[in-house]
Amino acid sequence: MSEHLSPEIIRLLLVLAGTIAAHFMAQRLLHRAAKIAARTETIWDDSLIAAAHKPLPVLIWLTGISFALHLIHRQTGEQLLEYIEPARNIAVTLCTAWFLFRLIHELADNVVAARSQAGEEVDRTTVDGLSKVSRIAVIVTAALAVMQTLGFSISGVLAFGGMGGIAVGFAAKDLLANLFGGLVIHLDRPFNVGEKIRSADKQIDGTVEYIGWRQTRLRSLDMTLIFVPNALFTSSVLENPSRMSHRRIRETIGLRYDDLDKMDAIVEEVRTMLNSHPQIDNMPDTVVAFDQFADSSLNFVIQAFSKCTELAQFHAVKHDVLLKVAAIIAKHGAEMPFPTRTLYLNQTPA
């Protein structure tokens, strides 16, 4: 059979056979390495193997095809095949970028999964931010490498980019402001995904569902979506109730003017009740004091801080505290009055 084949055909067949063999060996090695990595605790080996699962076979075939075309070009002198080398370099650059993209994605998912499985707190905002910055760096590096391969001067591209950046900055200042705001959010982390935020001056109130580079997506209390440009967060006062340490109970309770002599005893017993309540934290100052001679009542103020911060639990604690205050008032024979007004008539004899 070999007597009827030219040396060029034999070389091409050998390249094809070598490419197929390399592809088969790479698949077997990756499969075996994945089994070994599954028995280790580190996430790096799992991420590397998963990231290389698709780009490596493509790279092997690109190498084999480019080598075969190089042999054909050497024999035939076809001018079109002179572009094999730059095309191969570009393909290798793109495969490398593809591998790095997959590696970044796999690392981010594995970090979140590993910490969640270990019961540790996962800062998804930081993970997403680092992942996005890394992908942008890969894109920029790959683009510069491709342009260098195509014969463009990198220094000239960078100089043109500097001059063009000024024009782009004026034309897209709002977009750049939002991108800068997204960077500030990822660096300073004033809030994370899943936390509730609000801003009175910008009328923002909702739970964070997604933090992008241009905008942040919130879910409001009535379950509608709110899309907020990130630039707003750099110029507004923002509250993050999800990070509060306590919730405050502050109420004003009124007694009848007839119950003035019972005020001291009621205030003292309410203070004792709050100090002994299992859901009230006494480290912040707990205040129970006679506060005001109002129009229709004698008012005393209650200020206490609950240990729980979740809204439903807080209202349950406040519900219990107010019922106990009402029971203490009733125990001392006092009452909380309705608004009343006394009218004195000055009758003069006719």
JONOR-V101050 format. One record per residue. N is the residue number from 1. RES is the residue in one small letter. SS is DSSP state (A for helix, B for strand, O for the rest). PHI is phi in radians with two decimals (NA if undefined). Layout:
# JONOR-V101050
<<N | RES | SS | PHI> <N | RES | SS | PHI>>
This chain:
# JONOR-V101050
<<1 | m | O | NA> <2 | s | A | -1.13> <3 | e | A | -1.21> <4 | h | A | -1.65> <5 | l | O | -1.86> <6 | s | O | -1.32> <7 | p | A | -1.02> <8 | e | A | -1.13> <9 | i | A | -1.15> <10 | i | A | -1.11> <11 | r | A | -1.10> <12 | l | A | -1.11> <13 | l | A | -1.15> <14 | l | A | -1.15> <15 | v | A | -1.12> <16 | l | A | -1.10> <17 | a | A | -1.13> <18 | g | A | -1.13> <19 | t | A | -1.14> <20 | i | A | -1.10> <21 | a | A | -1.13> <22 | a | A | -1.14> <23 | h | A | -1.10> <24 | f | A | -1.13> <25 | m | A | -1.16> <26 | a | A | -1.11> <27 | q | A | -1.11> <28 | r | A | -1.13> <29 | l | A | -1.14> <30 | l | A | -1.12> <31 | h | A | -1.13> <32 | r | A | -1.22> <33 | a | A | -1.13> <34 | a | A | -1.12> <35 | k | A | -1.14> <36 | i | A | -1.19> <37 | a | A | -1.15> <38 | a | A | -1.15> <39 | r | O | -1.59> <40 | t | O | -1.75> <41 | e | O | -1.57> <42 | t | O | -1.24> <43 | i | O | -1.65> <44 | w | A | -1.19> <45 | d | A | -1.15> <46 | d | A | -1.08> <47 | s | A | -1.17> <48 | l | A | -1.11> <49 | i | A | -1.18> <50 | a | A | -1.12> <51 | a | A | -1.21> <52 | a | A | -1.51> <53 | h | A | -1.05> <54 | k | A | -1.73> <55 | p | A | -1.12> <56 | l | A | -1.11> <57 | p | A | -1.05> <58 | v | A | -1.10> <59 | l | A | -1.11> <60 | i | A | -1.10> <61 | w | A | -1.18> <62 | l | A | -1.10> <63 | t | A | -1.14> <64 | g | A | -1.13> <65 | i | A | -1.15> <66 | s | A | -1.14> <67 | f | A | -1.19> <68 | a | A | -1.13> <69 | l | A | -1.13> <70 | h | A | -1.13> <71 | l | A | -1.12> <72 | i | A | -1.12> <73 | h | A | -1.12> <74 | r | A | -1.17> <75 | q | A | -1.49> <76 | t | A | -1.75> <77 | g | O | 1.24> <78 | e | O | -1.07> <79 | q | A | -1.18> <80 | l | A | -1.08> <81 | l | A | -1.35> <82 | e | A | -1.19> <83 | y | A | -1.53> <84 | i | A | -1.11> <85 | e | A | -1.10> <86 | p | A | -1.11> <87 | a | A | -1.11> <88 | r | A | -1.12> <89 | n | A | -1.10> <90 | i | A | -1.13> <91 | a | A | -1.10> <92 | v | A | -1.13> <93 | t | A | -1.09> <94 | l | A | -1.16> <95 | c | A | -1.14> <96 | t | A | -1.12> <97 | a | A | -1.11> <98 | w | A | -1.05> <99 | f | A | -1.08> <100 | l | A | -1.15> <101 | f | A | -1.05> <102 | r | A | -1.14> <103 | l | A | -1.12> <104 | i | A | -1.07> <105 | h | A | -1.10> <106 | e | A | -1.14> <107 | l | A | -1.10> <108 | a | A | -1.07> <109 | d | A | -1.15> <110 | n | A | -1.21> <111 | v | A | -1.11> <112 | v | A | -1.11> <113 | a | A | -1.15> <114 | a | A | -1.15> <115 | r | A | -1.25> <116 | s | A | -1.14> <117 | q | A | -1.16> <118 | a | O | -1.43> <119 | g | O | 1.36> <120 | e | O | -1.58> <121 | e | O | -1.25> <122 | v | O | -1.87> <123 | d | O | -1.58> <124 | r | A | -1.13> <125 | t | A | -1.10> <126 | t | A | -1.14> <127 | v | A | -1.07> <128 | d | A | -1.13> <129 | g | A | -1.11> <130 | l | A | -1.12> <131 | s | A | -1.11> <132 | k | A | -1.18> <133 | v | A | -1.09> <134 | s | A | -1.13> <135 | r | A | -1.16> <136 | i | A | -1.11> <137 | a | A | -1.09> <138 | v | A | -1.12> <139 | i | A | -1.08> <140 | v | A | -1.11> <141 | t | A | -1.11> <142 | a | A | -1.12> <143 | a | A | -1.10> <144 | l | A | -1.13> <145 | a | A | -1.14> <146 | v | A | -1.13> <147 | m | A | -1.14> <148 | q | A | -1.11> <149 | t | A | -1.14> <150 | l | O | -1.36> <151 | g | O | 1.75> <152 | f | O | -1.34> <153 | s | O | -1.43> <154 | i | A | -1.13> <155 | s | A | -1.11> <156 | g | A | -1.17> <157 | v | A | -1.10> <158 | l | A | -1.16> <159 | a | A | -1.15> <160 | f | A | -1.12> <161 | g | A | -1.10> <162 | g | A | -1.15> <163 | m | A | -1.26> <164 | g | A | -1.18> <165 | g | A | -1.11> <166 | i | A | -1.14> <167 | a | A | -1.13> <168 | v | A | -1.12> <169 | g | A | -1.08> <170 | f | A | -1.25> <171 | a | A | -1.32> <172 | a | O | -2.22> <173 | k | A | -1.14> <174 | d | A | -1.17> <175 | l | A | -1.10> <176 | l | A | -1.14> <177 | a | A | -1.10> <178 | n | A | -1.18> <179 | l | A | -1.12> <180 | f | A | -1.13> <181 | g | A | -1.09> <182 | g | A | -1.10> <183 | l | A | -1.13> <184 | v | A | -1.10> <185 | i | A | -1.08> <186 | h | A | -1.21> <187 | l | A | -1.46> <188 | d | A | -1.45> <189 | r | O | 0.91> <190 | p | O | -1.20> <191 | f | O | -2.72> <192 | n | O | -2.13> <193 | v | O | -1.09> <194 | g | O | 1.70> <195 | e | O | -1.63> <196 | k | B | -1.67> <197 | i | B | -2.28> <198 | r | B | -2.70> <199 | s | B | -2.47> <200 | a | O | -1.19> <201 | d | O | -1.26> <202 | k | O | -1.82> <203 | q | O | 0.97> <204 | i | B | -1.90> <205 | d | B | -2.77> <206 | g | B | 3.02> <207 | t | B | -1.72> <208 | v | B | -1.26> <209 | e | B | -1.88> <210 | y | B | -2.74> <211 | i | B | -2.04> <212 | g | O | -1.77> <213 | w | O | -1.41> <214 | r | O | -1.77> <215 | q | B | -2.56> <216 | t | B | -2.04> <217 | r | B | -1.80> <218 | l | B | -2.05> <219 | r | B | -1.98> <220 | s | O | -1.34> <221 | l | O | -1.13> <222 | d | O | -1.61> <223 | m | O | 1.20> <224 | t | O | -1.62> <225 | l | B | -1.50> <226 | i | B | -2.13> <227 | f | B | -1.85> <228 | v | B | -1.95> <229 | p | B | -1.07> <230 | n | A | -1.12> <231 | a | A | -1.08> <232 | l | A | -1.13> <233 | f | A | -1.27> <234 | t | A | -1.52> <235 | s | O | -2.29> <236 | s | O | -2.33> <237 | v | O | -1.40> <238 | l | O | -2.13> <239 | e | B | -1.83> <240 | n | O | -2.16> <241 | p | A | -1.08> <242 | s | A | -1.14> <243 | r | A | -1.83> <244 | m | O | -1.19> <245 | s | O | -1.55> <246 | h | O | -2.52> <247 | r | B | -2.02> <248 | r | B | -1.65> <249 | i | B | -1.81> <250 | r | B | -2.35> <251 | e | B | -2.40> <252 | t | B | -1.93> <253 | i | B | -1.94> <254 | g | B | -1.87> <255 | l | B | -2.11> <256 | r | O | -1.19> <257 | y | A | -1.11> <258 | d | A | -1.21> <259 | d | A | -1.79> <260 | l | A | -1.04> <261 | d | A | -1.23> <262 | k | A | -1.74> <263 | m | A | -1.05> <264 | d | A | -1.03> <265 | a | A | -1.17> <266 | i | A | -1.15> <267 | v | A | -1.06> <268 | e | A | -1.13> <269 | e | A | -1.25> <270 | v | A | -1.11> <271 | r | A | -1.09> <272 | t | A | -1.10> <273 | m | A | -1.08> <274 | l | A | -1.17> <275 | n | A | -1.16> <276 | s | A | -1.76> <277 | h | O | -1.24> <278 | p | O | -1.18> <279 | q | O | -1.79> <280 | i | B | -1.89> <281 | d | B | -1.58> <282 | n | O | -1.60> <283 | m | O | -1.15> <284 | p | O | -1.20> <285 | d | O | -1.11> <286 | t | O | -1.65> <287 | v | B | -2.05> <288 | v | B | -2.39> <289 | a | B | -2.74> <290 | f | B | -1.10> <291 | d | B | -2.08> <292 | q | B | -2.83> <293 | f | B | -1.55> <294 | a | O | -1.54> <295 | d | O | -1.10> <296 | s | O | -2.16> <297 | s | O | -2.74> <298 | l | B | -1.73> <299 | n | B | -1.74> <300 | f | B | -2.15> <301 | v | B | -1.82> <302 | i | B | -2.11> <303 | q | B | -2.35> <304 | a | B | -2.55> <305 | f | B | -2.19> <306 | s | B | -1.42> <307 | k | O | -1.29> <308 | c | O | -1.50> <309 | t | O | -2.01> <310 | e | O | -1.18> <311 | l | A | -1.07> <312 | a | A | -1.12> <313 | q | A | -1.15> <314 | f | A | -1.07> <315 | h | A | -1.15> <316 | a | A | -1.16> <317 | v | A | -1.15> <318 | k | A | -1.09> <319 | h | A | -1.00> <320 | d | A | -1.14> <321 | v | A | -1.11> <322 | l | A | -1.15> <323 | l | A | -1.14> <324 | k | A | -1.21> <325 | v | A | -1.11> <326 | a | A | -1.07> <327 | a | A | -1.17> <328 | i | A | -1.16> <329 | i | A | -1.08> <330 | a | A | -1.15> <331 | k | A | -1.07> <332 | h | O | -1.55> <333 | g | O | 1.29> <334 | a | O | -1.70> <335 | e | O | -2.43> <336 | m | O | -1.63> <337 | p | O | -1.43> <338 | f | O | -1.44> <339 | p | O | -1.03> <340 | t | O | -2.27> <341 | r | O | -2.52> <342 | t | O | -1.76> <343 | l | O | -1.96> <344 | y | O | -1.76> <345 | l | O | -1.82> <346 | n | O | -1.65> <347 | q | O | -1.64> <348 | t | O | -1.79> <349 | p | O | -1.15> <350 | a | O | -1.20>>
